[in-house]
Amino acid sequence: MIISEDLSLRKSPPQTLSTLTTYITQPLMSLGLNGLHDPTSPNRTHIITVAQLKEKISKVTAKSKTAFNRLAAFVNLP
């Protein structure tokens, strides 16, 4: 499948390390997030919400919101 077609799918891609870069890391890095410490709470115990991310960064797009939600789901896997 072509990446652009795959990105347009409504269902989440398989949660593997290879999809982590394409679907999560690149969109978040385009916002200026440099590591997993950036989207965490001040005490570093959990990932912030999309609303809190919007307060920190004004240029949050639909693609970056999706990536952020996928990151939270990926991190919360058992």
PyMOL commands that set and color helices and strands:
alter all, ss='L'
color gray80, all
select helices_A, chain A and resi 3-7+17-29+50-56+62-75
alter helices_A, ss='H'
color red, helices_A
deselect
rebuild
show_as cartoon
